[in-house]
Amino acid sequence: MPIYEYKCSKCSRLFSVLQKIGMSEKDTVCPDCGSNNVKKLLSAFSCSAAEGGAFMPSASADACGGGGGGGG
Ligand SMILES: [Zn+2]
């Protein structure tokens, strides 16, 4: 579920609400004062960056299987 940022127009409080897609902001009330006079903010911080990285083990496949010559 997406998280929407809201701002209360009454107490100017910022809060995030976990809403389903299709829900209206009219169903959202301020958790601080309980007023439904809230405004939806644009979520501009929609970026997922994975910090760190996995170390790839350099597997040196050197075993090609050379032709064994064992002549007698
Ligand atoms: Zn409020």
N, CA, C, O and the ligand as a Tripos MOL2 file, in Angstrom:
@<TRIPOS>MOLECULE
protein
  289   287    73     0     0
PROTEIN
NO_CHARGES

@<TRIPOS>ATOM
      1 N           0.8420   -1.1980    0.0000 N.3       1 MET1
      2 CA          0.0000    0.0000    0.0000 C.3       1 MET1
      3 C           0.8800    1.2520    0.0000 C.2       1 MET1
      4 O           1.8950    1.3170    0.6930 O.2       1 MET1
      5 N           0.4830    2.2010   -0.7600 N.am      2 PRO2
      6 CA          1.2560    3.4500   -0.8120 C.3       2 PRO2
      7 C           1.0280    4.3240    0.4080 C.2       2 PRO2
      8 O          -0.0310    4.3030    1.0360 O.2       2 PRO2
      9 N           2.0400    5.0740    0.7110 N.am      3 ILE3
     10 CA          1.9430    5.9830    1.8570 C.3       3 ILE3
     11 C           1.8030    7.4100    1.3400 C.2       3 ILE3
     12 O           2.5980    7.8820    0.5270 O.2       3 ILE3
     13 N           0.7850    8.0690    1.8300 N.am      4 TYR4
     14 CA          0.5370    9.4330    1.3990 C.3       4 TYR4
     15 C           0.8850   10.3970    2.5190 C.2       4 TYR4
     16 O           0.6910   10.1270    3.7050 O.2       4 TYR4
     17 N           1.4020   11.5230    2.0890 N.am      5 GLU5
     18 CA          1.7470   12.5660    3.0460 C.3       5 GLU5
     19 C           0.6000   13.5680    3.1100 C.2       5 GLU5
     20 O           0.1010   14.0410    2.0890 O.2       5 GLU5
     21 N           0.2110   13.8680    4.3030 N.am      6 TYR6
     22 CA         -0.8710   14.8240    4.5010 C.3       6 TYR6
     23 C          -0.4070   15.9510    5.3980 C.2       6 TYR6
     24 O           0.5130   15.8130    6.2030 O.2       6 TYR6
     25 N          -1.0760   17.0570    5.2270 N.am      7 LYS7
     26 CA         -0.8090   18.1900    6.1000 C.3       7 LYS7
     27 C          -2.1140   18.7570    6.5950 C.2       7 LYS7
     28 O          -3.0210   19.0670    5.8230 O.2       7 LYS7
     29 N          -2.1850   18.8830    7.8830 N.am      8 CYS8
     30 CA         -3.4050   19.4060    8.4790 C.3       8 CYS8
     31 C          -3.4630   20.9120    8.2980 C.2       8 CYS8
     32 O          -2.4950   21.6240    8.5660 O.2       8 CYS8
     33 N          -4.6090   21.3840    7.8400 N.am      9 SER9
     34 CA         -4.7560   22.8210    7.6240 C.3       9 SER9
     35 C          -5.1410   23.5390    8.9120 C.2       9 SER9
     36 O          -5.1940   24.7680    8.9760 O.2       9 SER9
     37 N          -5.4000   22.7500    9.9090 N.am     10 LYS10
     38 CA         -5.8330   23.3500   11.1650 C.3      10 LYS10
     39 C          -4.6530   23.5760   12.1130 C.2      10 LYS10
     40 O          -4.4640   24.6590   12.6670 O.2      10 LYS10
     41 N          -3.8780   22.5180   12.2710 N.am     11 CYS11
     42 CA         -2.7480   22.6360   13.1860 C.3      11 CYS11
     43 C          -1.4150   22.5490   12.4380 C.2      11 CYS11
     44 O          -0.3420   22.5430   13.0410 O.2      11 CYS11
     45 N          -1.5150   22.4830   11.1200 N.am     12 SER12
     46 CA         -0.3090   22.4740   10.2840 C.3      12 SER12
     47 C           0.6180   21.3210   10.6630 C.2      12 SER12
     48 O           1.8350   21.4820   10.7560 O.2      12 SER12
     49 N           0.0260   20.1870   10.8730 N.am     13 ARG13
     50 CA          0.8250   19.0320   11.2390 C.3      13 ARG13
     51 C           0.9920   18.1100   10.0410 C.2      13 ARG13
     52 O           0.0460   17.8430    9.3000 O.2      13 ARG13
     53 N           2.2060   17.6380    9.8730 N.am     14 LEU14
     54 CA          2.4890   16.7230    8.7710 C.3      14 LEU14
     55 C           2.4220   15.2920    9.2830 C.2      14 LEU14
     56 O           2.9820   14.9510   10.3240 O.2      14 LEU14
     57 N           1.7230   14.4730    8.5220 N.am     15 PHE15
     58 CA          1.6220   13.0770    8.9190 C.3      15 PHE15
     59 C           1.4360   12.2270    7.6730 C.2      15 PHE15
     60 O           0.9200   12.6830    6.6520 O.2      15 PHE15
     61 N           1.8630   11.0030    7.7860 N.am     16 SER16
     62 CA          1.7490   10.0850    6.6690 C.3      16 SER16
     63 C           0.6850    9.0430    6.9740 C.2      16 SER16
     64 O           0.5550    8.5620    8.1000 O.2      16 SER16
     65 N          -0.0640    8.7150    5.9430 N.am     17 VAL17
     66 CA         -1.1620    7.7710    6.1170 C.3      17 VAL17
     67 C          -1.0170    6.6490    5.1040 C.2      17 VAL17
     68 O          -0.7460    6.8730    3.9240 O.2      17 VAL17
     69 N          -1.2010    5.4640    5.5940 N.am     18 LEU18
     70 CA         -1.1360    4.3010    4.7210 C.3      18 LEU18
     71 C          -2.5200    4.0450    4.1420 C.2      18 LEU18
     72 O          -3.4090    3.5180    4.8100 O.2      18 LEU18
     73 N          -2.6750    4.4290    2.8920 N.am     19 GLN19
     74 CA         -3.9890    4.3180    2.2870 C.3      19 GLN19
     75 C          -3.9670    3.3600    1.1150 C.2      19 GLN19
     76 O          -2.9320    3.0790    0.5100 O.2      19 GLN19
     77 N          -5.1500    2.8800    0.8290 N.am     20 LYS20
     78 CA         -5.2830    2.0270   -0.3390 C.3      20 LYS20
     79 C          -5.5240    2.8940   -1.5730 C.2      20 LYS20
     80 O          -5.9200    4.0560   -1.4840 O.2      20 LYS20
     81 N          -5.2720    2.2860   -2.7090 N.am     21 ILE21
     82 CA         -5.4660    3.0160   -3.9570 C.3      21 ILE21
     83 C          -6.9520    3.1840   -4.2210 C.2      21 ILE21
     84 O          -7.6940    2.2050   -4.3040 O.2      21 ILE21
     85 N          -7.3700    4.4070   -4.3480 N.am     22 GLY22
     86 CA         -8.7710    4.6850   -4.6090 C.3      22 GLY22
     87 C          -9.4480    5.3900   -3.4560 C.2      22 GLY22
     88 O         -10.5480    5.9270   -3.5860 O.2      22 GLY22
     89 N          -8.7600    5.3750   -2.3130 N.am     23 MET23
     90 CA         -9.3630    6.0250   -1.1560 C.3      23 MET23
     91 C          -9.3040    7.5440   -1.3120 C.2      23 MET23
     92 O          -8.4080    8.0860   -1.9590 O.2      23 MET23
     93 N         -10.2370    8.1860   -0.7310 N.am     24 SER24
     94 CA        -10.2790    9.6370   -0.8230 C.3      24 SER24
     95 C          -9.6430   10.2550    0.4100 C.2      24 SER24
     96 O          -9.5620    9.6390    1.4720 O.2      24 SER24
     97 N          -9.2010   11.4730    0.2380 N.am     25 GLU25
     98 CA         -8.5730   12.1580    1.3580 C.3      25 GLU25
     99 C          -9.5900   12.6400    2.3790 C.2      25 GLU25
    100 O          -9.2560   13.0820    3.4790 O.2      25 GLU25
    101 N         -10.8510   12.5330    1.9600 N.am     26 LYS26
    102 CA        -11.9000   12.9710    2.8900 C.3      26 LYS26
    103 C         -12.0290   12.0050    4.0550 C.2      26 LYS26
    104 O         -12.5820   12.3300    5.1060 O.2      26 LYS26
    105 N         -11.4990   10.8020    3.8340 N.am     27 ASP27
    106 CA        -11.5570    9.8100    4.9040 C.3      27 ASP27
    107 C         -10.3720    9.9260    5.8520 C.2      27 ASP27
    108 O         -10.2430    9.1790    6.8220 O.2      27 ASP27
    109 N          -9.5280   10.8700    5.5400 N.am     28 THR28
    110 CA         -8.3330   11.0450    6.3500 C.3      28 THR28
    111 C          -8.5270   12.1990    7.3340 C.2      28 THR28
    112 O          -8.9700   13.2900    6.9740 O.2      28 THR28
    113 N          -8.1880   11.9220    8.5530 N.am     29 VAL29
    114 CA         -8.2940   12.9590    9.5760 C.3      29 VAL29
    115 C          -6.9430   13.1480   10.2450 C.2      29 VAL29
    116 O          -6.1090   12.2430   10.2680 O.2      29 VAL29
    117 N          -6.7510   14.3090   10.7730 N.am     30 CYS30
    118 CA         -5.5030   14.6090   11.4460 C.3      30 CYS30
    119 C          -5.3970   13.8020   12.7460 C.2      30 CYS30
    120 O          -6.3070   13.8240   13.5740 O.2      30 CYS30
    121 N          -4.3000   13.1060   12.9110 N.am     31 PRO31
    122 CA         -4.1240   12.2820   14.1260 C.3      31 PRO31
    123 C          -3.8450   13.1390   15.3560 C.2      31 PRO31
    124 O          -3.8220   12.6440   16.4830 O.2      31 PRO31
    125 N          -3.6400   14.3990   15.1260 N.am     32 ASP32
    126 CA         -3.3040   15.2760   16.2330 C.3      32 ASP32
    127 C          -4.5340   15.9870   16.7890 C.2      32 ASP32
    128 O          -4.7940   15.9720   17.9920 O.2      32 ASP32
    129 N          -5.2850   16.6120   15.8790 N.am     33 CYS33
    130 CA         -6.4480   17.3690   16.3380 C.3      33 CYS33
    131 C          -7.7480   16.7060   15.8850 C.2      33 CYS33
    132 O          -8.8270   17.0350   16.3770 O.2      33 CYS33
    133 N          -7.6350   15.7810   14.9540 N.am     34 GLY34
    134 CA         -8.8260   15.0440   14.5360 C.3      34 GLY34
    135 C          -9.6270   15.7630   13.4680 C.2      34 GLY34
    136 O         -10.7520   15.3690   13.1620 O.2      34 GLY34
    137 N          -9.0650   16.7980   12.9080 N.am     35 SER35
    138 CA         -9.7800   17.5370   11.8840 C.3      35 SER35
    139 C          -9.6150   16.8570   10.5290 C.2      35 SER35
    140 O          -8.5790   16.2710   10.2160 O.2      35 SER35
    141 N         -10.6680   16.9610    9.7500 N.am     36 ASN36
    142 CA        -10.6160   16.3400    8.4190 C.3      36 ASN36
    143 C         -10.1970   17.3470    7.3530 C.2      36 ASN36
    144 O         -10.2590   17.0750    6.1540 O.2      36 ASN36
    145 N          -9.7830   18.4750    7.8060 N.am     37 ASN37
    146 CA         -9.3270   19.5090    6.8880 C.3      37 ASN37
    147 C          -7.8370   19.3050    6.6100 C.2      37 ASN37
    148 O          -6.9780   20.0440    7.0910 O.2      37 ASN37
    149 N          -7.5740   18.2730    5.8170 N.am     38 VAL38
    150 CA         -6.1910   17.9490    5.5150 C.3      38 VAL38
    151 C          -5.9630   18.0560    4.0110 C.2      38 VAL38
    152 O          -6.8910   17.9970    3.2040 O.2      38 VAL38
    153 N          -4.7160   18.2130    3.6830 N.am     39 LYS39
    154 CA         -4.3650   18.3250    2.2770 C.3      39 LYS39
    155 C          -3.3080   17.2840    1.9340 C.2      39 LYS39
    156 O          -2.3660   17.0380    2.6880 O.2      39 LYS39
    157 N          -3.5020   16.6900    0.7760 N.am     40 LYS40
    158 CA         -2.5460   15.6750    0.3530 C.3      40 LYS40
    159 C          -1.3420   16.3390   -0.2870 C.2      40 LYS40
    160 O          -1.4600   17.2190   -1.1390 O.2      40 LYS40
    161 N          -0.1890   15.8880    0.1520 N.am     41 LEU41
    162 CA          1.0430   16.4550   -0.4020 C.3      41 LEU41
    163 C           1.5890   15.5240   -1.4660 C.2      41 LEU41
    164 O           1.2920   14.3300   -1.5160 O.2      41 LEU41
    165 N           2.3880   16.1240   -2.2970 N.am     42 LEU42
    166 CA          2.9940   15.3370   -3.3590 C.3      42 LEU42
    167 C           4.2210   14.6170   -2.8150 C.2      42 LEU42
    168 O           5.1160   15.2190   -2.2220 O.2      42 LEU42
    169 N           4.2290   13.3390   -3.0330 N.am     43 SER43
    170 CA          5.3470   12.5470   -2.5380 C.3      43 SER43
    171 C           6.4750   12.5860   -3.5620 C.2      43 SER43
    172 O           6.4930   11.8360   -4.5370 O.2      43 SER43
    173 N           7.4080   13.4840   -3.3030 N.am     44 ALA44
    174 CA          8.5110   13.6570   -4.2380 C.3      44 ALA44
    175 C           9.7070   12.8080   -3.8480 C.2      44 ALA44
    176 O          10.7200   12.7660   -4.5470 O.2      44 ALA44
    177 N           9.5700   12.1450   -2.7370 N.am     45 PHE45
    178 CA         10.6890   11.3370   -2.2590 C.3      45 PHE45
    179 C          10.4750    9.8700   -2.6200 C.2      45 PHE45
    180 O          10.7190    8.9650   -1.8220 O.2      45 PHE45
    181 N          10.0180    9.6760   -3.8300 N.am     46 SER46
    182 CA          9.7190    8.3120   -4.2500 C.3      46 SER46
    183 C          10.9190    7.7250   -4.9690 C.2      46 SER46
    184 O          10.9300    7.5980   -6.1940 O.2      46 SER46
    185 N          11.9030    7.3790   -4.2100 N.am     47 CYS47
    186 CA         13.0750    6.7570   -4.8150 C.3      47 CYS47
    187 C          13.6150    5.6910   -3.8700 C.2      47 CYS47
    188 O          13.7550    5.9080   -2.6670 O.2      47 CYS47
    189 N          13.9040    4.5710   -4.4340 N.am     48 SER48
    190 CA         14.4080    3.4800   -3.6010 C.3      48 SER48
    191 C          15.8430    3.1690   -4.0140 C.2      48 SER48
    192 O          16.1000    2.5750   -5.0610 O.2      48 SER48
    193 N          16.7400    3.5800   -3.1780 N.am     49 ALA49
    194 CA         18.1410    3.3260   -3.4640 C.3      49 ALA49
    195 C          18.6860    2.3010   -2.4730 C.2      49 ALA49
    196 O          18.5920    2.4640   -1.2560 O.2      49 ALA49
    197 N          19.2380    1.2780   -3.0180 N.am     50 ALA50
    198 CA         19.7690    0.2220   -2.1620 C.3      50 ALA50
    199 C          21.2140    0.5390   -1.7920 C.2      50 ALA50
    200 O          22.1200    0.4880   -2.6230 O.2      50 ALA50
    201 N          21.3890    0.8580   -0.5470 N.am     51 GLU51
    202 CA         22.7360    1.1600   -0.0910 C.3      51 GLU51
    203 C          23.5450   -0.1220    0.0510 C.2      51 GLU51
    204 O          23.0130   -1.1830    0.3800 O.2      51 GLU51
    205 N          24.8370    0.0030   -0.2040 N.am     52 GLY52
    206 CA         25.6910   -1.1640   -0.1070 C.3      52 GLY52
    207 C          25.5390   -2.0530   -1.3280 C.2      52 GLY52
    208 O          24.6720   -1.8300   -2.1730 O.2      52 GLY52
    209 N          26.3560   -3.0170   -1.4040 N.am     53 GLY53
    210 CA         26.2610   -3.9210   -2.5460 C.3      53 GLY53
    211 C          26.7760   -5.3060   -2.1800 C.2      53 GLY53
    212 O          27.5610   -5.4920   -1.2500 O.2      53 GLY53
    213 N          26.3120   -6.2290   -2.9320 N.am     54 ALA54
    214 CA         26.7330   -7.6050   -2.6740 C.3      54 ALA54
    215 C          28.0700   -7.8720   -3.3730 C.2      54 ALA54
    216 O          28.2890   -7.4900   -4.5220 O.2      54 ALA54
    217 N          28.9190   -8.5220   -2.6530 N.am     55 PHE55
    218 CA         30.2330   -8.8120   -3.2310 C.3      55 PHE55
    219 C          30.1500  -10.0670   -4.0890 C.2      55 PHE55
    220 O          29.7750  -11.1450   -3.6260 O.2      55 PHE55
    221 N          30.5060   -9.8930   -5.3310 N.am     56 MET56
    222 CA         30.4490  -11.0480   -6.2220 C.3      56 MET56
    223 C          31.7480  -11.8470   -6.1240 C.2      56 MET56
    224 O          32.8250  -11.3390   -6.4390 O.2      56 MET56
    225 N          31.6370  -13.0730   -5.6940 N.am     57 PRO57
    226 CA         32.8380  -13.9240   -5.5850 C.3      57 PRO57
    227 C          33.3850  -14.2830   -6.9610 C.2      57 PRO57
    228 O          32.7400  -14.9470   -7.7730 O.2      57 PRO57
    229 N          34.5900  -13.8160   -7.1760 N.am     58 SER58
    230 CA         35.1850  -14.0750   -8.4850 C.3      58 SER58
    231 C          35.6100  -15.5380   -8.6020 C.2      58 SER58
    232 O          36.7050  -15.9380   -8.2080 O.2      58 SER58
    233 N          34.7130  -16.2860   -9.1450 N.am     59 ALA59
    234 CA         35.0050  -17.7180   -9.2980 C.3      59 ALA59
    235 C          35.7730  -17.9420  -10.6020 C.2      59 ALA59
    236 O          35.2410  -17.8330  -11.7070 O.2      59 ALA59
    237 N          37.0020  -18.2490  -10.4150 N.am     60 SER60
    238 CA         37.8380  -18.4580  -11.6010 C.3      60 SER60
    239 C          37.7320  -19.9030  -12.0790 C.2      60 SER60
    240 O          38.3500  -20.8250  -11.5470 O.2      60 SER60
    241 N          36.9310  -20.0360  -13.0910 N.am     61 ALA61
    242 CA         36.7560  -21.3960  -13.6280 C.3      61 ALA61
    243 C          37.9390  -21.7270  -14.5380 C.2      61 ALA61
    244 O          37.9160  -21.5500  -15.7560 O.2      61 ALA61
    245 N          38.9440  -22.2070  -13.8740 N.am     62 ASP62
    246 CA         40.1590  -22.4870  -14.6430 C.3      62 ASP62
    247 C          40.2550  -23.9590  -15.0230 C.2      62 ASP62
    248 O          41.1180  -24.3840  -15.7920 O.2      62 ASP62
    249 N          39.3390  -24.7030  -14.4530 N.am     63 ALA63
    250 CA         39.3940  -26.1390  -14.7430 C.3      63 ALA63
    251 C          38.7300  -26.4340  -16.0800 C.2      63 ALA63
    252 O          37.5570  -26.7990  -16.1560 O.2      63 ALA63
    253 N          39.4930  -26.2700  -17.0880 N.am     64 CYS64
    254 CA         38.9430  -26.5240  -18.4060 C.3      64 CYS64
    255 C          39.0970  -27.9970  -18.7940 C.2      64 CYS64
    256 O          38.4910  -28.4850  -19.7490 O.2      64 CYS64
    257 N          39.8880  -28.6430  -18.0550 N.am     65 GLY65
    258 CA         40.0630  -30.0600  -18.3520 C.3      65 GLY65
    259 C          41.0020  -30.2700  -19.5420 C.2      65 GLY65
    260 O          40.5930  -30.6050  -20.6540 O.2      65 GLY65
    261 N          42.2470  -30.0580  -19.2480 N.am     66 GLY66
    262 CA         43.2130  -30.2190  -20.3300 C.3      66 GLY66
    263 C          43.3830  -31.6990  -20.7310 C.2      66 GLY66
    264 O          43.2370  -32.6200  -19.9270 O.2      66 GLY66
    265 N          43.6800  -31.8530  -21.9440 N.am     67 GLY67
    266 CA         43.8550  -33.2150  -22.4240 C.3      67 GLY67
    267 C          45.0850  -33.8760  -21.8010 C.2      67 GLY67
    268 O          46.2200  -33.4220  -21.9450 O.2      67 GLY67
    269 N          44.8080  -34.9180  -21.1360 N.am     68 GLY68
    270 CA         45.9220  -35.5980  -20.4760 C.3      68 GLY68
    271 C          46.6500  -36.5380  -21.4710 C.2      68 GLY68
    272 O          46.0840  -37.4560  -22.0640 O.2      68 GLY68
    273 N          47.8710  -36.2400  -21.5870 N.am     69 GLY69
    274 CA         48.5990  -37.0810  -22.5110 C.3      69 GLY69
    275 C          49.5220  -38.0440  -21.7550 C.2      69 GLY69
    276 O          50.5460  -37.6590  -21.1910 O.2      69 GLY69
    277 N          49.1470  -39.1890  -21.7720 N.am     70 GLY70
    278 CA         49.9610  -40.1320  -21.0260 C.3      70 GLY70
    279 C          50.4300  -41.2620  -21.9500 C.2      70 GLY70
    280 O          49.9300  -42.3870  -21.9410 O.2      70 GLY70
    281 N          51.3360  -40.9070  -22.6720 N.am     71 GLY71
    282 CA         51.7980  -41.9320  -23.5770 C.3      71 GLY71
    283 C          52.8630  -42.8590  -22.9480 C.2      71 GLY71
    284 O          53.5860  -42.4860  -22.0250 O.2      71 GLY71
    285 N          52.9060  -43.8500  -23.3930 N.am     72 GLY72
    286 CA         53.8180  -44.7620  -22.8430 C.3      72 GLY72
    287 C          55.0000  -45.1180  -23.6390 C.2      72 GLY72
    288 O          55.8260  -45.9150  -23.1940 O.2      72 GLY72
    289 ZN         -4.4770   18.8090   12.9020 Zn       73 ZN73
@<TRIPOS>BOND
     1     1     2 1
     2     2     3 1
     3     3     4 2
     4     3     5 am
     5     5     6 1
     6     6     7 1
     7     7     8 2
     8     7     9 am
     9     9    10 1
    10    10    11 1
    11    11    12 2
    12    11    13 am
    13    13    14 1
    14    14    15 1
    15    15    16 2
    16    15    17 am
    17    17    18 1
    18    18    19 1
    19    19    20 2
    20    19    21 am
    21    21    22 1
    22    22    23 1
    23    23    24 2
    24    23    25 am
    25    25    26 1
    26    26    27 1
    27    27    28 2
    28    27    29 am
    29    29    30 1
    30    30    31 1
    31    31    32 2
    32    31    33 am
    33    33    34 1
    34    34    35 1
    35    35    36 2
    36    35    37 am
    37    37    38 1
    38    38    39 1
    39    39    40 2
    40    39    41 am
    41    41    42 1
    42    42    43 1
    43    43    44 2
    44    43    45 am
    45    45    46 1
    46    46    47 1
    47    47    48 2
    48    47    49 am
    49    49    50 1
    50    50    51 1
    51    51    52 2
    52    51    53 am
    53    53    54 1
    54    54    55 1
    55    55    56 2
    56    55    57 am
    57    57    58 1
    58    58    59 1
    59    59    60 2
    60    59    61 am
    61    61    62 1
    62    62    63 1
    63    63    64 2
    64    63    65 am
    65    65    66 1
    66    66    67 1
    67    67    68 2
    68    67    69 am
    69    69    70 1
    70    70    71 1
    71    71    72 2
    72    71    73 am
    73    73    74 1
    74    74    75 1
    75    75    76 2
    76    75    77 am
    77    77    78 1
    78    78    79 1
    79    79    80 2
    80    79    81 am
    81    81    82 1
    82    82    83 1
    83    83    84 2
    84    83    85 am
    85    85    86 1
    86    86    87 1
    87    87    88 2
    88    87    89 am
    89    89    90 1
    90    90    91 1
    91    91    92 2
    92    91    93 am
    93    93    94 1
    94    94    95 1
    95    95    96 2
    96    95    97 am
    97    97    98 1
    98    98    99 1
    99    99   100 2
   100    99   101 am
   101   101   102 1
   102   102   103 1
   103   103   104 2
   104   103   105 am
   105   105   106 1
   106   106   107 1
   107   107   108 2
   108   107   109 am
   109   109   110 1
   110   110   111 1
   111   111   112 2
   112   111   113 am
   113   113   114 1
   114   114   115 1
   115   115   116 2
   116   115   117 am
   117   117   118 1
   118   118   119 1
   119   119   120 2
   120   119   121 am
   121   121   122 1
   122   122   123 1
   123   123   124 2
   124   123   125 am
   125   125   126 1
   126   126   127 1
   127   127   128 2
   128   127   129 am
   129   129   130 1
   130   130   131 1
   131   131   132 2
   132   131   133 am
   133   133   134 1
   134   134   135 1
   135   135   136 2
   136   135   137 am
   137   137   138 1
   138   138   139 1
   139   139   140 2
   140   139   141 am
   141   141   142 1
   142   142   143 1
   143   143   144 2
   144   143   145 am
   145   145   146 1
   146   146   147 1
   147   147   148 2
   148   147   149 am
   149   149   150 1
   150   150   151 1
   151   151   152 2
   152   151   153 am
   153   153   154 1
   154   154   155 1
   155   155   156 2
   156   155   157 am
   157   157   158 1
   158   158   159 1
   159   159   160 2
   160   159   161 am
   161   161   162 1
   162   162   163 1
   163   163   164 2
   164   163   165 am
   165   165   166 1
   166   166   167 1
   167   167   168 2
   168   167   169 am
   169   169   170 1
   170   170   171 1
   171   171   172 2
   172   171   173 am
   173   173   174 1
   174   174   175 1
   175   175   176 2
   176   175   177 am
   177   177   178 1
   178   178   179 1
   179   179   180 2
   180   179   181 am
   181   181   182 1
   182   182   183 1
   183   183   184 2
   184   183   185 am
   185   185   186 1
   186   186   187 1
   187   187   188 2
   188   187   189 am
   189   189   190 1
   190   190   191 1
   191   191   192 2
   192   191   193 am
   193   193   194 1
   194   194   195 1
   195   195   196 2
   196   195   197 am
   197   197   198 1
   198   198   199 1
   199   199   200 2
   200   199   201 am
   201   201   202 1
   202   202   203 1
   203   203   204 2
   204   203   205 am
   205   205   206 1
   206   206   207 1
   207   207   208 2
   208   207   209 am
   209   209   210 1
   210   210   211 1
   211   211   212 2
   212   211   213 am
   213   213   214 1
   214   214   215 1
   215   215   216 2
   216   215   217 am
   217   217   218 1
   218   218   219 1
   219   219   220 2
   220   219   221 am
   221   221   222 1
   222   222   223 1
   223   223   224 2
   224   223   225 am
   225   225   226 1
   226   226   227 1
   227   227   228 2
   228   227   229 am
   229   229   230 1
   230   230   231 1
   231   231   232 2
   232   231   233 am
   233   233   234 1
   234   234   235 1
   235   235   236 2
   236   235   237 am
   237   237   238 1
   238   238   239 1
   239   239   240 2
   240   239   241 am
   241   241   242 1
   242   242   243 1
   243   243   244 2
   244   243   245 am
   245   245   246 1
   246   246   247 1
   247   247   248 2
   248   247   249 am
   249   249   250 1
   250   250   251 1
   251   251   252 2
   252   251   253 am
   253   253   254 1
   254   254   255 1
   255   255   256 2
   256   255   257 am
   257   257   258 1
   258   258   259 1
   259   259   260 2
   260   259   261 am
   261   261   262 1
   262   262   263 1
   263   263   264 2
   264   263   265 am
   265   265   266 1
   266   266   267 1
   267   267   268 2
   268   267   269 am
   269   269   270 1
   270   270   271 1
   271   271   272 2
   272   271   273 am
   273   273   274 1
   274   274   275 1
   275   275   276 2
   276   275   277 am
   277   277   278 1
   278   278   279 1
   279   279   280 2
   280   279   281 am
   281   281   282 1
   282   282   283 1
   283   283   284 2
   284   283   285 am
   285   285   286 1
   286   286   287 1
   287   287   288 2
@<TRIPOS>SUBSTRUCTURE
     1 MET1         2 RESIDUE 1 A MET
     2 PRO2         6 RESIDUE 1 A PRO
     3 ILE3        10 RESIDUE 1 A ILE
     4 TYR4        14 RESIDUE 1 A TYR
     5 GLU5        18 RESIDUE 1 A GLU
     6 TYR6        22 RESIDUE 1 A TYR
     7 LYS7        26 RESIDUE 1 A LYS
     8 CYS8        30 RESIDUE 1 A CYS
     9 SER9        34 RESIDUE 1 A SER
    10 LYS10       38 RESIDUE 1 A LYS
    11 CYS11       42 RESIDUE 1 A CYS
    12 SER12       46 RESIDUE 1 A SER
    13 ARG13       50 RESIDUE 1 A ARG
    14 LEU14       54 RESIDUE 1 A LEU
    15 PHE15       58 RESIDUE 1 A PHE
    16 SER16       62 RESIDUE 1 A SER
    17 VAL17       66 RESIDUE 1 A VAL
    18 LEU18       70 RESIDUE 1 A LEU
    19 GLN19       74 RESIDUE 1 A GLN
    20 LYS20       78 RESIDUE 1 A LYS
    21 ILE21       82 RESIDUE 1 A ILE
    22 GLY22       86 RESIDUE 1 A GLY
    23 MET23       90 RESIDUE 1 A MET
    24 SER24       94 RESIDUE 1 A SER
    25 GLU25       98 RESIDUE 1 A GLU
    26 LYS26      102 RESIDUE 1 A LYS
    27 ASP27      106 RESIDUE 1 A ASP
    28 THR28      110 RESIDUE 1 A THR
    29 VAL29      114 RESIDUE 1 A VAL
    30 CYS30      118 RESIDUE 1 A CYS
    31 PRO31      122 RESIDUE 1 A PRO
    32 ASP32      126 RESIDUE 1 A ASP
    33 CYS33      130 RESIDUE 1 A CYS
    34 GLY34      134 RESIDUE 1 A GLY
    35 SER35      138 RESIDUE 1 A SER
    36 ASN36      142 RESIDUE 1 A ASN
    37 ASN37      146 RESIDUE 1 A ASN
    38 VAL38      150 RESIDUE 1 A VAL
    39 LYS39      154 RESIDUE 1 A LYS
    40 LYS40      158 RESIDUE 1 A LYS
    41 LEU41      162 RESIDUE 1 A LEU
    42 LEU42      166 RESIDUE 1 A LEU
    43 SER43      170 RESIDUE 1 A SER
    44 ALA44      174 RESIDUE 1 A ALA
    45 PHE45      178 RESIDUE 1 A PHE
    46 SER46      182 RESIDUE 1 A SER
    47 CYS47      186 RESIDUE 1 A CYS
    48 SER48      190 RESIDUE 1 A SER
    49 ALA49      194 RESIDUE 1 A ALA
    50 ALA50      198 RESIDUE 1 A ALA
    51 GLU51      202 RESIDUE 1 A GLU
    52 GLY52      206 RESIDUE 1 A GLY
    53 GLY53      210 RESIDUE 1 A GLY
    54 ALA54      214 RESIDUE 1 A ALA
    55 PHE55      218 RESIDUE 1 A PHE
    56 MET56      222 RESIDUE 1 A MET
    57 PRO57      226 RESIDUE 1 A PRO
    58 SER58      230 RESIDUE 1 A SER
    59 ALA59      234 RESIDUE 1 A ALA
    60 SER60      238 RESIDUE 1 A SER
    61 ALA61      242 RESIDUE 1 A ALA
    62 ASP62      246 RESIDUE 1 A ASP
    63 ALA63      250 RESIDUE 1 A ALA
    64 CYS64      254 RESIDUE 1 A CYS
    65 GLY65      258 RESIDUE 1 A GLY
    66 GLY66      262 RESIDUE 1 A GLY
    67 GLY67      266 RESIDUE 1 A GLY
    68 GLY68      270 RESIDUE 1 A GLY
    69 GLY69      274 RESIDUE 1 A GLY
    70 GLY70      278 RESIDUE 1 A GLY
    71 GLY71      282 RESIDUE 1 A GLY
    72 GLY72      286 RESIDUE 1 A GLY
    73 ZN73       289 GROUP 0 **** ****
